[in-house]
Each structure stands twice: as structure tokens, then as C-alpha cells.
Amino acid sequence: MLNLARRWSDSEPVAVTQRALSAGFDGIGLVDSPRLFRDGWVETGRVLASTDAALAGPVVASLGLRHPTTVAGALRTLEQHHPGRAFTVVGRGESSVANEGITAPTLAEYRMTMRSLRELLRDERGHDRLPGRLLGAASGPRTVTATAAELGGVLLDVGVDQATVARAVRLARETEPTTRVWLFVRALVVDDPRSAAAAAAPLLGSCAMRMANAPDWFGLADDQVAAVRRLAEAHDYRRHGAQQHTATDTHGGDHPRDDSRDDSGVEDDDDVSRLVRRRFLLIDTAPAIADTVAGLASAGIDGIIVAGALPGVLDRLEALGSAMRAGLARRTPPDPTSTERGDLA
């Protein structure tokens, strides 16, 4: 799936969805951050009605901003109109709560909200109305465990380090082996990997926040934690997930690119920026991306959602879709007898 972040001035989601489907993607996620982007629920209805997308829905729907009753009602309505195609990933909220001055729910509060949502989405016989199509976003180990227990499905946002992804998959299925596990991937096809720094800059702070919240999980050394936290704190949520474009970009939007500053607030490609980029972003040639995706998927991933917020993603969408499909086609089943814990470093 491709996740779209469409500002009000951007090209409209139905047209981009048609391009994504032609490029080999199966479905579309739409960001749920009302102050920044078009309403993901309304646009989901339009996408499902106007395209052949196998799956579509808000990614990530903010349970820090929306009551579970309204989320469940919207999902049931979409499912009634488009059986088998409604899909969503929920989360505590990031830009959606930060831009409203709302404190994100604690993990305990979030667990109760997820539990309530799943109950609201069960039918009279106690069966899930959206089997395998309700996931929760999770980055740290406690959230991975809680989300797997409450929803039975997890979207891992742990970067692209294969050892970390493999550990996260095992943790998600530790109690229930049938838990659905998807992976969120920030990927971009480039001809020269040395151009990665500029492309990654708008999302570095958001990625750093995940690492700063669980430094042991992500294997940060003591002398790295403070620097990663500073990078996270510099992230500008007023521009979170919004692509910056050149004047000639006809696919992503018409807001100008500001080369003097990136969303992370970091001007230099320093060691910590390279660390976060290496762990969280897959910016490389198409063959290299296919190789990495094959390894990631072989950890037992059921599906991949690709971030659409990296500058340049829509310009190289066909190449990215082909690389993703090539990698997924080469995955091998995980070894069920393996006890390898992976290298945290």
C-alpha cells in the first residue's frame, strides 16, 4: 500500500490512487491529521467508490483525537458500502494531537481505547467485522505488545534495520502467532544514494522521536541518546509529513520548496542524522531497495505500507512500486526454530 499525505492544494487523492495502482500498489492509506491534510475518512470513501483499490483507509487514524465510537462508525459505514475493502491503522496520534495542543494518551489509556474500538467492530457473534484489516501503529516494545494483544494486528514503525524488524515481528507474535504484522517503510528510489540526506531531512525528526522514546530497543549508545532526542525535539509538526516540492512537480502539490531549512531543523548531515537515516529510511537504487525489501519481508511481514511523504516519491512512483513488488516476490518464509535475537547496535 501507498500512504498519501495530501494537503489542500495538492493533486487530488483519487488521481494519485489511480497512478499508484498502475505502479503496482494494491491499496491506499490516507493521513489523519485534520489541520494539515484533507480528511482521510471522506477521501477514503471517494477512493473506494472511484477506483479498484483492494484496500483503502486512514493511516494512521488518531485515537488521541477521535473517539473510538466515531472511528468504529466510520469503518462500519465504509465496510457496508465497500465490503472487504475498508482498512485502517490506528495510533495514539502524532501531528494530529501536537497541532491541537492535546496530550497524547498514555499507553494504559490507549490500550483501553483500542479494546473499546475492537469491541465496537465485532458483530453479534463476536467476530471481527474487518478481519485482518484493523491494525495499530507501534514503534517501541511495550506498544508492540499492547497493540498485538488488543487488536490482533500491528503496523510496525521500527525502521528498516533487518535485525530490529525481525525482533519486532517475533515480539508481536509472541503470545498469538496469528497476529497480523505489517511494516511501515519510508522508501525512495534515487539514482545516486548520496542524495539521500536532502530527501530524508523532512522526516528525520519524526523518526528520531521513535528512537528517543525507546533507546534500548533501537540499540542507542548512551552518548547517542541526547543527540537523537535533540533531533526529535526539533521536528516541526506544523509541516509534519508534508512533501516539499520543486516548481515543476506536477504530482505532489504546488507549495514551494524552502531549501534554507528542513523540517528537522538540522542543517548539517551530521553523525546522528546519518544514524537515524540509516536505521529508518530506505533511499537507494531500485535494485538495492528490492534486495532490502526481500530481507525485511522474509522476517514474516504480511504487508508493507510505503510512506508517501518523502519528497520525490511520486516522481519515481512506478520505479518504487516495481522495486517493492520485486522484493516481496523474493521473500522466503522465516525459520520458526530460530532463536536469534538480532544485533541491537
C-alpha positions as CSV (number, residue, x, y, z in Angstrom):
1,M,0.0,0.0,0.0
2,L,1.0,3.6,-0.5
3,N,0.2,6.1,2.2
4,L,-0.8,9.6,1.0
5,A,-0.4,12.9,2.8
6,R,-2.5,15.3,0.6
7,R,-2.6,18.9,1.6
8,W,-5.5,21.0,0.4
9,S,-3.5,22.4,-2.6
10,D,-2.2,19.0,-3.7
11,S,-3.4,17.0,-6.6
12,E,-6.4,15.1,-5.5
13,P,-6.2,11.6,-3.9
14,V,-8.3,9.7,-6.5
15,A,-6.0,10.6,-9.3
16,V,-2.9,9.7,-7.3
17,T,-4.5,6.4,-6.3
18,Q,-5.0,5.5,-10.0
19,R,-1.3,6.2,-10.6
20,A,-0.3,4.1,-7.5
21,L,-2.5,1.2,-8.7
22,S,-0.9,1.3,-12.1
23,A,2.5,1.4,-10.5
24,G,1.8,-1.9,-8.7
25,F,0.4,-0.9,-5.3
26,D,-2.7,-2.7,-4.1
27,G,-4.2,0.0,-1.9
28,I,-4.0,3.4,-0.4
29,G,-3.7,4.9,3.1
30,L,-4.7,8.4,3.9
31,V,-3.2,10.5,6.7
32,D,-5.5,11.5,9.5
33,S,-4.3,14.9,10.6
34,P,-7.2,17.4,10.0
35,R,-5.3,20.6,10.4
36,L,-2.7,19.7,7.8
37,F,-4.4,17.4,5.3
38,R,-7.7,16.6,3.6
39,D,-10.0,14.5,5.7
40,G,-8.8,10.9,5.4
41,W,-12.2,9.4,6.1
42,V,-14.1,11.4,3.4
43,E,-11.3,10.8,0.9
44,T,-11.3,7.1,1.7
45,G,-14.9,6.9,0.6
46,R,-14.1,8.7,-2.6
47,V,-11.1,6.4,-3.3
48,L,-13.1,3.2,-2.7
49,A,-16.0,4.4,-4.9
50,S,-13.9,5.7,-7.7
51,T,-11.0,3.2,-8.0
52,D,-10.3,-0.6,-7.9
53,A,-8.1,-0.3,-4.8
54,A,-8.2,-3.5,-2.9
55,L,-7.8,-1.7,0.4
56,A,-8.1,1.9,1.5
57,G,-8.5,3.8,4.7
58,P,-6.9,6.2,7.2
59,V,-3.3,5.6,8.1
60,V,-2.8,6.5,10.9
61,A,-6.3,7.2,12.4
62,S,-5.7,9.3,15.5
63,L,-7.3,7.8,18.7
64,G,-5.8,10.7,20.5
65,L,-8.1,13.0,18.6
66,R,-11.1,10.8,17.7
67,H,-13.4,8.8,20.0
68,P,-13.4,5.1,19.2
69,T,-17.2,5.2,18.7
70,T,-16.8,7.6,15.8
71,V,-13.9,5.6,14.3
72,A,-15.9,2.4,14.5
73,G,-19.0,4.0,13.0
74,A,-17.0,5.4,10.1
75,L,-15.3,2.0,9.5
76,R,-18.6,0.1,9.6
77,T,-20.1,2.5,7.1
78,L,-17.2,2.2,4.7
79,E,-17.3,-1.6,5.1
80,Q,-21.0,-1.7,4.4
81,H,-20.6,0.3,1.2
82,H,-17.4,-1.4,0.1
83,P,-17.3,-5.0,1.6
84,G,-13.9,-6.4,2.2
85,R,-12.0,-3.2,1.2
86,A,-12.2,-0.9,4.3
87,F,-8.9,-0.8,6.2
88,T,-7.3,1.3,8.8
89,V,-4.3,1.7,11.1
90,V,-4.9,3.5,14.4
91,G,-2.4,5.2,16.7
92,R,-2.1,7.5,19.7
93,G,-1.7,10.5,17.4
94,E,1.4,12.5,16.4
95,S,0.9,15.7,14.4
96,S,-2.9,15.4,14.9
97,V,-2.6,15.9,18.7
98,A,0.6,18.0,18.7
99,N,-1.0,20.7,16.5
100,E,-4.1,20.9,18.7
101,G,-2.2,21.2,22.0
102,I,-3.6,17.8,23.1
103,T,-1.5,15.5,25.2
104,A,-1.3,12.0,23.6
105,P,-2.9,9.3,25.7
106,T,-0.8,7.2,28.0
107,L,-0.2,3.6,27.0
108,A,-2.8,2.4,29.6
109,E,-5.4,4.9,28.2
110,Y,-4.5,3.9,24.6
111,R,-5.0,0.2,25.5
112,M,-8.5,0.9,26.8
113,T,-9.3,2.8,23.6
114,M,-8.1,0.1,21.3
115,R,-10.0,-2.5,23.3
116,S,-13.2,-0.4,23.0
117,L,-12.7,0.0,19.3
118,R,-12.3,-3.7,18.6
119,E,-15.4,-4.5,20.7
120,L,-17.4,-1.9,18.7
121,L,-16.2,-3.6,15.5
122,R,-17.4,-7.1,16.5
123,D,-20.6,-8.5,15.1
124,E,-23.4,-10.2,17.1
125,R,-21.5,-13.5,17.1
126,G,-18.3,-11.8,18.4
127,H,-16.5,-12.0,15.1
128,D,-14.3,-9.1,13.8
129,R,-16.1,-7.1,11.1
130,L,-12.8,-6.2,9.5
131,P,-10.7,-9.4,9.9
132,G,-7.0,-8.6,9.3
133,R,-7.8,-5.0,8.3
134,L,-7.6,-3.3,11.7
135,L,-4.1,-2.6,12.8
136,G,-2.4,-0.4,15.3
137,A,0.8,1.5,14.7
138,A,3.7,0.7,17.1
139,S,7.3,1.5,17.4
140,G,8.5,0.6,20.9
141,P,8.3,-2.9,22.5
142,R,5.6,-2.0,25.0
143,T,3.3,-0.6,22.3
144,V,4.0,-3.5,20.0
145,T,3.0,-6.0,22.8
146,A,-0.1,-3.9,23.8
147,T,-1.3,-3.4,20.2
148,A,-0.9,-7.1,19.3
149,A,-2.9,-8.1,22.4
150,E,-5.7,-5.6,21.9
151,L,-6.2,-5.5,18.1
152,G,-4.6,-8.7,16.8
153,G,-2.8,-6.6,14.2
154,V,0.2,-4.4,14.2
155,L,1.8,-1.9,11.8
156,L,5.5,-1.9,12.9
157,D,7.1,1.5,12.5
158,V,10.6,0.4,13.6
159,G,12.7,1.4,10.5
160,V,14.4,-0.8,8.0
161,D,17.2,-2.4,10.1
162,Q,16.5,-6.1,9.4
163,A,17.5,-7.3,12.9
164,T,15.2,-4.8,14.6
165,V,12.3,-5.7,12.3
166,A,12.8,-9.4,12.9
167,R,12.8,-8.9,16.7
168,A,9.6,-6.7,16.4
169,V,7.8,-9.4,14.4
170,R,8.7,-12.1,16.9
171,L,7.5,-9.9,19.8
172,A,4.2,-9.1,18.1
173,R,3.5,-12.8,17.6
174,E,4.9,-13.9,21.0
175,T,1.5,-14.6,22.5
176,E,-0.6,-15.1,19.5
177,P,1.2,-16.5,16.3
178,T,-1.7,-15.5,14.1
179,T,-1.3,-11.8,14.8
180,R,-1.2,-9.8,11.5
181,V,2.0,-7.9,11.2
182,W,2.6,-5.1,8.6
183,L,5.6,-2.9,8.2
184,F,5.7,0.9,7.6
185,V,8.6,1.8,5.2
186,R,9.9,5.2,4.2
187,A,11.4,4.5,0.8
188,L,12.5,6.4,-2.2
189,V,14.2,5.4,-5.5
190,V,17.2,7.5,-6.4
191,D,19.9,7.1,-9.0
192,D,22.6,8.2,-6.6
193,P,22.3,7.1,-2.9
194,R,24.4,10.1,-1.9
195,S,21.3,12.3,-2.5
196,A,19.6,10.6,0.5
197,A,20.4,13.4,3.0
198,A,18.3,16.0,1.3
199,A,15.3,13.7,0.7
200,A,15.3,12.4,4.2
201,A,15.5,15.7,6.0
202,P,11.8,16.5,6.4
203,L,11.1,13.2,8.2
204,L,14.3,12.8,10.3
205,G,12.9,14.4,13.5
206,S,9.8,12.2,13.4
207,C,12.0,9.1,13.0
208,A,14.3,10.3,15.8
209,M,11.4,10.6,18.1
210,R,10.7,6.9,17.8
211,M,14.3,6.1,18.6
212,A,14.4,8.5,21.5
213,N,11.3,7.0,23.1
214,A,12.8,3.5,23.2
215,P,16.6,3.9,23.1
216,D,17.4,0.4,24.3
217,W,15.0,-1.1,21.8
218,F,16.8,0.7,19.0
219,G,20.2,0.0,20.3
220,L,21.3,3.6,21.0
221,A,24.5,4.0,22.9
222,D,24.5,6.3,25.9
223,D,26.3,9.0,24.1
224,Q,23.8,8.9,21.2
225,V,20.6,9.3,23.2
226,A,20.8,13.0,23.9
227,A,21.7,13.9,20.3
228,V,18.8,11.8,18.9
229,R,16.5,13.4,21.4
230,R,17.6,16.9,20.2
231,L,16.9,15.9,16.6
232,A,13.4,14.7,17.6
233,E,12.6,17.8,19.6
234,A,13.5,20.0,16.5
235,H,10.8,18.4,14.4
236,D,8.2,20.9,13.2
237,Y,4.7,19.2,13.4
238,R,3.1,22.2,11.6
239,R,4.8,20.7,8.5
240,H,4.8,17.1,9.5
241,G,4.5,14.6,6.7
242,A,4.1,17.3,4.1
243,Q,6.1,16.9,1.0
244,Q,8.2,19.9,-0.2
245,H,8.2,20.2,-4.0
246,T,10.0,22.0,-6.8
247,A,8.1,24.3,-9.0
248,T,8.0,21.7,-11.8
249,D,6.5,18.9,-9.6
250,T,3.0,18.3,-11.1
251,H,2.1,15.3,-9.0
252,G,2.7,16.3,-5.4
253,G,1.5,19.8,-5.0
254,D,2.2,23.4,-5.6
255,H,3.7,24.7,-2.3
256,P,7.2,25.9,-2.8
257,R,10.3,24.2,-1.6
258,D,12.3,26.0,1.0
259,D,15.9,25.0,0.7
260,S,17.1,27.1,3.5
261,R,15.7,24.9,6.2
262,D,14.3,21.4,6.5
263,D,11.6,20.2,8.8
264,S,14.0,18.6,11.2
265,G,15.7,21.9,11.9
266,V,19.1,20.3,11.2
267,E,21.3,22.0,8.7
268,D,24.3,19.7,8.5
269,D,24.4,16.0,7.6
270,D,25.9,15.1,11.0
271,D,26.5,11.7,12.5
272,V,23.2,11.5,14.3
273,S,21.3,12.4,11.1
274,R,23.1,9.6,9.3
275,L,22.4,7.2,12.1
276,V,18.6,7.9,12.0
277,R,18.5,7.9,8.3
278,R,20.3,4.5,8.0
279,R,18.0,2.9,10.6
280,F,14.7,4.4,9.4
281,L,14.9,5.3,5.7
282,L,15.4,3.2,2.6
283,I,16.7,5.7,0.0
284,D,18.6,3.8,-2.7
285,T,18.6,2.5,-6.2
286,A,15.7,0.3,-7.3
287,P,17.7,-3.0,-7.2
288,A,19.0,-2.2,-3.7
289,I,15.5,-1.4,-2.4
290,A,14.3,-4.7,-3.8
291,D,17.1,-6.6,-2.0
292,T,16.3,-4.9,1.3
293,V,12.6,-5.4,1.0
294,A,13.1,-9.1,0.3
295,G,15.1,-9.4,3.5
296,L,12.6,-7.4,5.5
297,A,9.6,-9.4,4.2
298,S,11.3,-12.7,5.0
299,A,11.0,-11.9,8.7
300,G,7.3,-12.7,8.4
301,I,5.7,-9.5,7.3
302,D,2.2,-9.8,6.0
303,G,2.1,-6.4,4.2
304,I,4.0,-3.2,3.6
305,I,2.8,0.4,3.7
306,V,5.1,2.8,1.9
307,A,5.3,6.4,3.2
308,G,4.2,8.9,0.5
309,A,5.6,11.9,2.3
310,L,9.3,11.7,1.2
311,P,10.0,14.4,-1.5
312,G,10.3,12.7,-4.8
313,V,8.2,9.5,-4.1
314,L,5.5,10.4,-6.5
315,D,8.0,11.4,-9.2
316,R,9.5,7.9,-9.1
317,L,6.3,6.0,-8.1
318,E,6.5,3.5,-10.9
319,A,10.1,2.5,-10.1
320,L,9.3,2.3,-6.4
321,G,6.2,0.1,-7.0
322,S,8.3,-2.2,-9.1
323,A,11.1,-2.4,-6.6
324,M,8.6,-3.2,-3.8
325,R,6.9,-5.9,-5.7
326,A,10.2,-7.5,-6.8
327,G,11.4,-7.6,-3.2
328,L,8.1,-9.1,-1.9
329,A,8.2,-11.8,-4.6
330,R,11.6,-12.9,-3.4
331,R,10.8,-13.2,0.3
332,T,11.4,-16.5,2.0
333,P,9.5,-17.9,5.0
334,P,11.1,-17.2,8.4
335,D,12.8,-20.0,10.2
336,P,10.4,-21.0,13.0
337,T,13.2,-22.7,15.0
338,S,15.4,-19.6,15.0
339,T,16.1,-18.0,18.4
340,E,18.4,-15.3,17.0
341,R,17.6,-12.0,18.8
342,G,19.4,-9.8,16.3
343,D,22.1,-7.1,16.8
344,L,20.8,-4.0,18.6
345,A,23.8,-1.9,17.7
